Amino acid sequence: MGVQQETGVGSEELEVWIDQDLCTGDGICAQYAPEVFELDIDGLAYVKSADDELLQAKGATTPVPLPLLTDVVDSARECPGDCIHVRRVSDSVEIYGPDAE
């Protein structure tokens, strides 16, 4: 009890955000996890809130639903722009994405 898992998987709450300055607009993320990512009219990807609202503020985050964790992680790994960041909510440590250790 109270022990955090290093991988961030399990009971850890995770959030995801996209660095639009690096986004190439390929849409791979929206193909993997359309419930979490969407391309806007500017051609860049953004995260969506739990109620399907596009979050366009710079650095906007959204929770990663556990059933979609694999899809979100695959999005981060396959993103040609290396712009998808998945981090633990508890300490903001990135566990998937370009800044992950």
N, CA, C and O atoms as CSV, one atom per row, in Angstrom:
chain,resi,resn,atom,element,x,y,z
A,1,MET,N,N,0.837,-1.186,0.000
A,1,MET,CA,C,0.000,0.000,0.000
A,1,MET,C,C,0.878,1.243,0.000
A,1,MET,O,O,1.813,1.350,0.793
A,2,GLY,N,N,0.572,2.182,-0.892
A,2,GLY,CA,C,1.345,3.395,-0.972
A,2,GLY,C,C,2.617,3.269,-1.791
A,2,GLY,O,O,3.350,4.246,-1.944
A,3,VAL,N,N,2.893,2.084,-2.319
A,3,VAL,CA,C,4.087,1.888,-3.133
A,3,VAL,C,C,3.751,2.221,-4.582
A,3,VAL,O,O,2.791,1.696,-5.146
A,4,GLN,N,N,4.557,3.102,-5.177
A,4,GLN,CA,C,4.327,3.481,-6.565
A,4,GLN,C,C,5.108,2.548,-7.477
A,4,GLN,O,O,6.263,2.213,-7.213
A,5,GLN,N,N,4.466,2.144,-8.536
A,5,GLN,CA,C,5.138,1.301,-9.512
A,5,GLN,C,C,5.935,2.187,-10.465
A,5,GLN,O,O,5.418,3.198,-10.941
A,6,GLU,N,N,7.177,1.826,-10.747
A,6,GLU,CA,C,8.035,2.640,-11.593
A,6,GLU,C,C,7.502,2.791,-13.001
A,6,GLU,O,O,7.722,3.826,-13.630
A,7,THR,N,N,6.818,1.803,-13.507
A,7,THR,CA,C,6.341,1.866,-14.885
A,7,THR,C,C,5.141,2.775,-15.042
A,7,THR,O,O,4.802,3.170,-16.158
A,8,GLY,N,N,4.498,3.110,-13.947
A,8,GLY,CA,C,3.319,3.961,-14.043
A,8,GLY,C,C,2.066,3.179,-14.369
A,8,GLY,O,O,0.987,3.760,-14.479
A,9,VAL,N,N,2.184,1.894,-14.524
A,9,VAL,CA,C,1.036,1.066,-14.854
A,9,VAL,C,C,0.449,0.519,-13.560
A,9,VAL,O,O,1.169,0.332,-12.579
A,10,GLY,N,N,-0.814,0.271,-13.556
A,10,GLY,CA,C,-1.465,-0.246,-12.356
A,10,GLY,C,C,-2.396,0.808,-11.811
A,10,GLY,O,O,-3.235,1.342,-12.538
A,11,SER,N,N,-2.254,1.110,-10.540
A,11,SER,CA,C,-3.168,2.060,-9.922
A,11,SER,C,C,-2.736,3.509,-10.132
A,11,SER,O,O,-3.481,4.423,-9.780
A,12,GLU,N,N,-1.555,3.740,-10.695
A,12,GLU,CA,C,-1.082,5.099,-10.949
A,12,GLU,C,C,-1.988,5.802,-11.957
A,12,GLU,O,O,-2.388,5.216,-12.963
A,13,GLU,N,N,-2.302,7.055,-11.673
A,13,GLU,CA,C,-3.040,7.849,-12.639
A,13,GLU,C,C,-2.044,8.463,-13.610
A,13,GLU,O,O,-1.009,8.997,-13.211
A,14,LEU,N,N,-2.378,8.377,-14.890
A,14,LEU,CA,C,-1.513,8.913,-15.929
A,14,LEU,C,C,-2.253,9.993,-16.704
A,14,LEU,O,O,-3.480,9.985,-16.805
A,15,GLU,N,N,-1.472,10.922,-17.249
A,15,GLU,CA,C,-2.036,11.954,-18.116
A,15,GLU,C,C,-1.157,12.064,-19.347
A,15,GLU,O,O,0.009,11.671,-19.333
A,16,VAL,N,N,-1.730,12.602,-20.403
A,16,VAL,CA,C,-1.013,12.736,-21.664
A,16,VAL,C,C,-1.185,14.160,-22.182
A,16,VAL,O,O,-2.221,14.794,-21.984
A,17,TRP,N,N,-0.140,14.645,-22.850
A,17,TRP,CA,C,-0.218,15.942,-23.513
A,17,TRP,C,C,0.612,15.895,-24.783
A,17,TRP,O,O,1.475,15.032,-24.947
A,18,ILE,N,N,0.338,16.838,-25.682
A,18,ILE,CA,C,1.035,16.907,-26.965
A,18,ILE,C,C,1.720,18.261,-27.083
A,18,ILE,O,O,1.134,19.303,-26.790
A,19,ASP,N,N,2.972,18.221,-27.517
A,19,ASP,CA,C,3.712,19.447,-27.807
A,19,ASP,C,C,3.438,19.799,-29.272
A,19,ASP,O,O,4.054,19.234,-30.175
A,20,GLN,N,N,2.514,20.732,-29.501
A,20,GLN,CA,C,2.131,21.073,-30.868
A,20,GLN,C,C,3.288,21.685,-31.663
A,20,GLN,O,O,3.264,21.650,-32.893
A,21,ASP,N,N,4.299,22.243,-30.989
A,21,ASP,CA,C,5.451,22.794,-31.699
A,21,ASP,C,C,6.226,21.701,-32.443
A,21,ASP,O,O,6.929,21.991,-33.411
A,22,LEU,N,N,6.101,20.454,-31.998
A,22,LEU,CA,C,6.801,19.336,-32.621
A,22,LEU,C,C,5.883,18.444,-33.461
A,22,LEU,O,O,6.357,17.572,-34.189
A,23,CYS,N,N,4.580,18.663,-33.358
A,23,CYS,CA,C,3.609,17.813,-34.055
A,23,CYS,C,C,3.771,17.951,-35.560
A,23,CYS,O,O,3.845,19.058,-36.092
A,24,THR,N,N,3.825,16.804,-36.239
A,24,THR,CA,C,3.953,16.780,-37.694
A,24,THR,C,C,2.603,16.603,-38.394
A,24,THR,O,O,2.529,16.656,-39.622
A,25,GLY,N,N,1.544,16.396,-37.623
A,25,GLY,CA,C,0.212,16.274,-38.198
A,25,GLY,C,C,-0.048,14.980,-38.938
A,25,GLY,O,O,-0.963,14.912,-39.759
A,26,ASP,N,N,0.745,13.943,-38.664
A,26,ASP,CA,C,0.562,12.663,-39.344
A,26,ASP,C,C,-0.740,11.961,-38.945
A,26,ASP,O,O,-1.287,11.186,-39.730
A,27,GLY,N,N,-1.229,12.219,-37.755
A,27,GLY,CA,C,-2.500,11.638,-37.318
A,27,GLY,C,C,-2.412,10.219,-36.805
A,27,GLY,O,O,-3.441,9.580,-36.581
A,28,ILE,N,N,-1.200,9.708,-36.613
A,28,ILE,CA,C,-1.045,8.343,-36.105
A,28,ILE,C,C,-1.710,8.200,-34.742
A,28,ILE,O,O,-2.337,7.182,-34.452
A,29,CYS,N,N,-1.569,9.222,-33.912
A,29,CYS,CA,C,-2.161,9.163,-32.568
A,29,CYS,C,C,-3.684,9.036,-32.645
A,29,CYS,O,O,-4.289,8.257,-31.908
A,30,ALA,N,N,-4.292,9.807,-33.543
A,30,ALA,CA,C,-5.749,9.751,-33.682
A,30,ALA,C,C,-6.208,8.411,-34.247
A,30,ALA,O,O,-7.336,7.989,-33.994
A,31,GLN,N,N,-5.350,7.743,-35.005
A,31,GLN,CA,C,-5.689,6.413,-35.508
A,31,GLN,C,C,-5.629,5.383,-34.386
A,31,GLN,O,O,-6.496,4.514,-34.290
A,32,TYR,N,N,-4.602,5.479,-33.531
A,32,TYR,CA,C,-4.443,4.538,-32.424
A,32,TYR,C,C,-5.488,4.757,-31.333
A,32,TYR,O,O,-6.082,3.801,-30.834
A,33,ALA,N,N,-5.707,6.012,-30.967
A,33,ALA,CA,C,-6.578,6.311,-29.819
A,33,ALA,C,C,-7.464,7.521,-30.116
A,33,ALA,O,O,-7.238,8.603,-29.574
A,34,PRO,N,N,-8.472,7.343,-30.975
A,34,PRO,CA,C,-9.336,8.479,-31.334
A,34,PRO,C,C,-10.152,9.022,-30.160
A,34,PRO,O,O,-10.677,10.134,-30.224
A,35,GLU,N,N,-10.256,8.236,-29.093
A,35,GLU,CA,C,-10.972,8.712,-27.904
A,35,GLU,C,C,-10.148,9.739,-27.135
A,35,GLU,O,O,-10.688,10.494,-26.326
A,36,VAL,N,N,-8.830,9.768,-27.391
A,36,VAL,CA,C,-7.918,10.629,-26.642
A,36,VAL,C,C,-7.328,11.740,-27.510
A,36,VAL,O,O,-7.094,12.844,-27.020
A,37,PHE,N,N,-7.083,11.458,-28.806
A,37,PHE,CA,C,-6.417,12.403,-29.702
A,37,PHE,C,C,-7.305,12.759,-30.880
A,37,PHE,O,O,-8.126,11.956,-31.326
A,38,GLU,N,N,-7.127,13.987,-31.382
A,38,GLU,CA,C,-7.864,14.414,-32.567
A,38,GLU,C,C,-7.054,15.473,-33.304
A,38,GLU,O,O,-6.400,16.311,-32.681
A,39,LEU,N,N,-7.101,15.431,-34.629
A,39,LEU,CA,C,-6.494,16.480,-35.439
A,39,LEU,C,C,-7.480,17.632,-35.550
A,39,LEU,O,O,-8.672,17.417,-35.774
A,40,ASP,N,N,-6.986,18.849,-35.394
A,40,ASP,CA,C,-7.832,20.038,-35.513
A,40,ASP,C,C,-7.693,20.605,-36.932
A,40,ASP,O,O,-6.916,20.091,-37.737
A,41,ILE,N,N,-8.440,21.650,-37.225
A,41,ILE,CA,C,-8.409,22.235,-38.568
A,41,ILE,C,C,-7.038,22.818,-38.907
A,41,ILE,O,O,-6.738,23.032,-40.082
A,42,ASP,N,N,-6.199,23.078,-37.899
A,42,ASP,CA,C,-4.847,23.582,-38.160
A,42,ASP,C,C,-3.892,22.459,-38.574
A,42,ASP,O,O,-2.725,22.715,-38.872
A,43,GLY,N,N,-4.391,21.202,-38.592
A,43,GLY,CA,C,-3.587,20.068,-39.019
A,43,GLY,C,C,-2.745,19.459,-37.919
A,43,GLY,O,O,-1.977,18.531,-38.174
A,44,LEU,N,N,-2.872,19.964,-36.692
A,44,LEU,CA,C,-2.092,19.453,-35.571
A,44,LEU,C,C,-2.966,18.615,-34.648
A,44,LEU,O,O,-4.186,18.772,-34.604
A,45,ALA,N,N,-2.313,17.721,-33.913
A,45,ALA,CA,C,-3.040,16.850,-32.984
A,45,ALA,C,C,-3.167,17.515,-31.619
A,45,ALA,O,O,-2.287,18.256,-31.181
A,46,TYR,N,N,-4.272,17.234,-30.970
A,46,TYR,CA,C,-4.568,17.722,-29.621
A,46,TYR,C,C,-5.174,16.592,-28.813
A,46,TYR,O,O,-5.707,15.633,-29.371
A,47,VAL,N,N,-5.091,16.710,-27.485
A,47,VAL,CA,C,-5.772,15.747,-26.624
A,47,VAL,C,C,-7.212,16.202,-26.426
A,47,VAL,O,O,-7.548,17.370,-26.618
A,48,LYS,N,N,-8.049,15.250,-26.039
A,48,LYS,CA,C,-9.459,15.540,-25.781
A,48,LYS,C,C,-9.768,15.239,-24.322
A,48,LYS,O,O,-9.165,14.356,-23.711
A,49,SER,N,N,-10.709,15.983,-23.783
A,49,SER,CA,C,-11.144,15.743,-22.414
A,49,SER,C,C,-11.989,14.486,-22.353
A,49,SER,O,O,-12.345,13.918,-23.385
A,50,ALA,N,N,-12.308,14.055,-21.144
A,50,ALA,CA,C,-13.126,12.858,-20.957
A,50,ALA,C,C,-14.500,13.013,-21.600
A,50,ALA,O,O,-15.131,12.022,-21.967
A,51,ASP,N,N,-14.972,14.270,-21.739
A,51,ASP,CA,C,-16.282,14.482,-22.374
A,51,ASP,C,C,-16.145,14.881,-23.853
A,51,ASP,O,O,-17.032,15.525,-24.413
A,52,ASP,N,N,-15.012,14.486,-24.480
A,52,ASP,CA,C,-14.791,14.599,-25.924
A,52,ASP,C,C,-14.555,16.026,-26.409
A,52,ASP,O,O,-14.717,16.301,-27.598
A,53,GLU,N,N,-14.178,16.941,-25.515
A,53,GLU,CA,C,-13.886,18.317,-25.902
A,53,GLU,C,C,-12.416,18.436,-26.293
A,53,GLU,O,O,-11.540,17.964,-25.569
A,54,LEU,N,N,-12.146,19.064,-27.431
A,54,LEU,CA,C,-10.781,19.278,-27.888
A,54,LEU,C,C,-10.113,20.317,-26.991
A,54,LEU,O,O,-10.640,21.414,-26.806
A,55,LEU,N,N,-8.959,19.973,-26.437
A,55,LEU,CA,C,-8.249,20.860,-25.517
A,55,LEU,C,C,-7.103,21.535,-26.270
A,55,LEU,O,O,-6.068,20.915,-26.515
A,56,GLN,N,N,-7.286,22.791,-26.633
A,56,GLN,CA,C,-6.335,23.481,-27.489
A,56,GLN,C,C,-5.345,24.368,-26.743
A,56,GLN,O,O,-4.461,24.952,-27.371
A,57,ALA,N,N,-5.465,24.483,-25.440
A,57,ALA,CA,C,-4.523,25.288,-24.673
A,57,ALA,C,C,-3.145,24.635,-24.709
A,57,ALA,O,O,-3.031,23.411,-24.651
A,58,LYS,N,N,-2.110,25.448,-24.803
A,58,LYS,CA,C,-0.740,24.927,-24.844
A,58,LYS,C,C,-0.466,24.121,-23.578
A,58,LYS,O,O,-0.688,24.606,-22.468
A,59,GLY,N,N,0.016,22.893,-23.745
A,59,GLY,CA,C,0.338,22.040,-22.611
A,59,GLY,C,C,-0.860,21.394,-21.941
A,59,GLY,O,O,-0.722,20.822,-20.860
A,60,ALA,N,N,-2.044,21.472,-22.563
A,60,ALA,CA,C,-3.244,20.869,-21.976
A,60,ALA,C,C,-3.052,19.369,-21.816
A,60,ALA,O,O,-2.531,18.702,-22.709
A,61,THR,N,N,-3.473,18.850,-20.681
A,61,THR,CA,C,-3.369,17.416,-20.415
A,61,THR,C,C,-4.746,16.805,-20.286
A,61,THR,O,O,-5.734,17.497,-20.041
A,62,THR,N,N,-4.793,15.499,-20.454
A,62,THR,CA,C,-6.022,14.755,-20.236
A,62,THR,C,C,-5.649,13.423,-19.584
A,62,THR,O,O,-4.580,12.878,-19.858
A,63,PRO,N,N,-6.517,12.901,-18.731
A,63,PRO,CA,C,-6.233,11.595,-18.126
A,63,PRO,C,C,-6.177,10.490,-19.185
A,63,PRO,O,O,-6.878,10.539,-20.195
A,64,VAL,N,N,-5.332,9.501,-18.928
A,64,VAL,CA,C,-5.253,8.337,-19.811
A,64,VAL,C,C,-6.162,7.261,-19.225
A,64,VAL,O,O,-5.865,6.718,-18.161
A,65,PRO,N,N,-7.273,6.944,-19.906
A,65,PRO,CA,C,-8.134,5.869,-19.405
A,65,PRO,C,C,-7.384,4.540,-19.458
A,65,PRO,O,O,-6.782,4.209,-20.480
A,66,LEU,N,N,-7.414,3.790,-18.384
A,66,LEU,CA,C,-6.671,2.534,-18.306
A,66,LEU,C,C,-6.938,1.599,-19.490
A,66,LEU,O,O,-5.994,1.000,-20.005
A,67,PRO,N,N,-8.201,1.454,-19.942
A,67,PRO,CA,C,-8.430,0.566,-21.091
A,67,PRO,C,C,-7.728,1.034,-22.374
A,67,PRO,O,O,-7.537,0.240,-23.296
A,68,LEU,N,N,-7.342,2.317,-22.440
A,68,LEU,CA,C,-6.706,2.859,-23.636
A,68,LEU,C,C,-5.207,3.061,-23.464
A,68,LEU,O,O,-4.557,3.620,-24.347
A,69,LEU,N,N,-4.648,2.619,-22.347
A,69,LEU,CA,C,-3.239,2.847,-22.058
A,69,LEU,C,C,-2.333,2.318,-23.173
A,69,LEU,O,O,-1.428,3.026,-23.614
A,70,THR,N,N,-2.559,1.105,-23.627
A,70,THR,CA,C,-1.727,0.525,-24.684
A,70,THR,C,C,-1.799,1.359,-25.955
A,70,THR,O,O,-0.773,1.597,-26.594
A,71,ASP,N,N,-2.988,1.807,-26.332
A,71,ASP,CA,C,-3.139,2.615,-27.537
A,71,ASP,C,C,-2.423,3.959,-27.402
A,71,ASP,O,O,-1.805,4.431,-28.357
A,72,VAL,N,N,-2.501,4.574,-26.227
A,72,VAL,CA,C,-1.842,5.857,-25.996
A,72,VAL,C,C,-0.321,5.679,-26.013
A,72,VAL,O,O,0.393,6.498,-26.592
A,73,VAL,N,N,0.172,4.619,-25.384
A,73,VAL,CA,C,1.604,4.342,-25.375
A,73,VAL,C,C,2.101,4.057,-26.797
A,73,VAL,O,O,3.161,4.545,-27.191
A,74,ASP,N,N,1.348,3.278,-27.561
A,74,ASP,CA,C,1.719,3.013,-28.955
A,74,ASP,C,C,1.759,4.316,-29.760
A,74,ASP,O,O,2.627,4.494,-30.614
A,75,SER,N,N,0.827,5.216,-29.488
A,75,SER,CA,C,0.820,6.520,-30.158
A,75,SER,C,C,2.105,7.276,-29.865
A,75,SER,O,O,2.725,7.836,-30.769
A,76,ALA,N,N,2.503,7.291,-28.597
A,76,ALA,CA,C,3.730,8.001,-28.205
A,76,ALA,C,C,4.956,7.372,-28.864
A,76,ALA,O,O,5.859,8.079,-29.312
A,77,ARG,N,N,4.983,6.054,-28.920
A,77,ARG,CA,C,6.148,5.356,-29.504
A,77,ARG,C,C,6.233,5.526,-31.011
A,77,ARG,O,O,7.330,5.613,-31.562
A,78,GLU,N,N,5.092,5.574,-31.684
A,78,GLU,CA,C,5.067,5.631,-33.140
A,78,GLU,C,C,5.047,7.051,-33.699
A,78,GLU,O,O,5.205,7.239,-34.905
A,79,CYS,N,N,4.860,8.033,-32.857
A,79,CYS,CA,C,4.736,9.420,-33.310
A,79,CYS,C,C,6.029,9.888,-33.986
A,79,CYS,O,O,7.086,9.894,-33.355
A,80,PRO,N,N,5.955,10.283,-35.270
A,80,PRO,CA,C,7.162,10.734,-35.968
A,80,PRO,C,C,7.697,12.062,-35.435
A,80,PRO,O,O,8.873,12.373,-35.622
A,81,GLY,N,N,6.852,12.840,-34.780
A,81,GLY,CA,C,7.288,14.119,-34.231
A,81,GLY,C,C,7.821,14.034,-32.814
A,81,GLY,O,O,8.295,15.030,-32.267
A,82,ASP,N,N,7.747,12.842,-32.208
A,82,ASP,CA,C,8.145,12.673,-30.798
A,82,ASP,C,C,7.552,13.774,-29.922
A,82,ASP,O,O,8.255,14.407,-29.135
A,83,CYS,N,N,6.244,13.989,-30.074
A,83,CYS,CA,C,5.616,15.103,-29.365
A,83,CYS,C,C,4.577,14.666,-28.334
A,83,CYS,O,O,3.953,15.519,-27.703
A,84,ILE,N,N,4.376,13.367,-28.147
A,84,ILE,CA,C,3.375,12.872,-27.199
A,84,ILE,C,C,4.067,12.478,-25.907
A,84,ILE,O,O,5.012,11.690,-25.906
A,85,HIS,N,N,3.585,13.036,-24.813
A,85,HIS,CA,C,4.186,12.834,-23.491
A,85,HIS,C,C,3.161,12.208,-22.549
A,85,HIS,O,O,2.067,12.744,-22.373
A,86,VAL,N,N,3.515,11.076,-21.946
A,86,VAL,CA,C,2.658,10.412,-20.964
A,86,VAL,C,C,3.396,10.448,-19.633
A,86,VAL,O,O,4.529,9.978,-19.526
A,87,ARG,N,N,2.745,11.008,-18.624
A,87,ARG,CA,C,3.415,11.131,-17.329
A,87,ARG,C,C,2.481,10.757,-16.195
A,87,ARG,O,O,1.257,10.767,-16.327
A,88,ARG,N,N,3.115,10.422,-15.057
A,88,ARG,CA,C,2.351,10.137,-13.849
A,88,ARG,C,C,1.794,11.446,-13.306
A,88,ARG,O,O,2.477,12.471,-13.315
A,89,VAL,N,N,0.564,11.409,-12.839
A,89,VAL,CA,C,-0.059,12.591,-12.268
A,89,VAL,C,C,0.589,12.934,-10.928
A,89,VAL,O,O,0.769,14.109,-10.608
A,90,SER,N,N,0.938,11.915,-10.146
A,90,SER,CA,C,1.417,12.126,-8.779
A,90,SER,C,C,2.702,12.937,-8.701
A,90,SER,O,O,2.871,13.727,-7.772
A,91,ASP,N,N,3.619,12.759,-9.664
A,91,ASP,CA,C,4.904,13.463,-9.576
A,91,ASP,C,C,5.352,14.064,-10.911
A,91,ASP,O,O,6.467,14.575,-11.017
A,92,SER,N,N,4.497,14.007,-11.919
A,92,SER,CA,C,4.764,14.575,-13.247
A,92,SER,C,C,5.985,13.975,-13.941
A,92,SER,O,O,6.569,14.611,-14.819
A,93,VAL,N,N,6.377,12.761,-13.561
A,93,VAL,CA,C,7.492,12.086,-14.220
A,93,VAL,C,C,6.990,11.450,-15.508
A,93,VAL,O,O,6.016,10.697,-15.509
A,94,GLU,N,N,7.675,11.768,-16.610
A,94,GLU,CA,C,7.303,11.192,-17.903
A,94,GLU,C,C,7.749,9.741,-17.965
A,94,GLU,O,O,8.911,9.421,-17.714
A,95,ILE,N,N,6.800,8.862,-18.308
A,95,ILE,CA,C,7.135,7.437,-18.372
A,95,ILE,C,C,7.108,6.894,-19.799
A,95,ILE,O,O,7.695,5.849,-20.080
A,96,TYR,N,N,6.428,7.604,-20.697
A,96,TYR,CA,C,6.441,7.263,-22.122
A,96,TYR,C,C,6.554,8.570,-22.883
A,96,TYR,O,O,5.935,9.568,-22.513
A,97,GLY,N,N,7.339,8.563,-23.937
A,97,GLY,CA,C,7.515,9.754,-24.735
A,97,GLY,C,C,8.972,10.140,-24.825
A,97,GLY,O,O,9.836,9.439,-24.299
A,98,PRO,N,N,9.258,11.254,-25.488
A,98,PRO,CA,C,10.648,11.633,-25.765
A,98,PRO,C,C,11.479,11.949,-24.526
A,98,PRO,O,O,12.703,11.827,-24.563
A,99,ASP,N,N,10.837,12.354,-23.427
A,99,ASP,CA,C,11.590,12.710,-22.219
A,99,ASP,C,C,11.608,11.598,-21.176
A,99,ASP,O,O,12.078,11.810,-20.058
A,100,ALA,N,N,11.099,10.409,-21.527
A,100,ALA,CA,C,11.080,9.292,-20.588
A,100,ALA,C,C,12.499,8.768,-20.392
A,100,ALA,O,O,13.316,8.765,-21.313
A,101,GLU,N,N,12.764,8.330,-19.183
A,101,GLU,CA,C,14.100,7.819,-18.877
A,101,GLU,C,C,14.290,6.414,-19.392
A,101,GLU,O,O,15.361,5.832,-19.219
